[in-house]
Amino acid sequence: MLKRLFNDQAGSPAVEFAIVASVISLAALGAFKMLGEESSNQMSGVESAYAEIN
């Protein structure tokens, strides 16, 4: 019975898709976080430069 269970690959494409989608989602979240921090740093620089002019 266990041997048949381990050899059954009926749901393997769905599991593979879920794993790949999870990895891609984590990579995208990391990229967005880094992009957001960089944008925040840029805007802080613009804000301080604008404050020096006025």
Summary of the structure (lengths in Angstrom):
residues: 54
radius of gyration: 23.6
end to end distance: 78.4
largest distance: 78.4
contacts: 91
relative contact order: 0.06
helix: 89%
strand: 0%
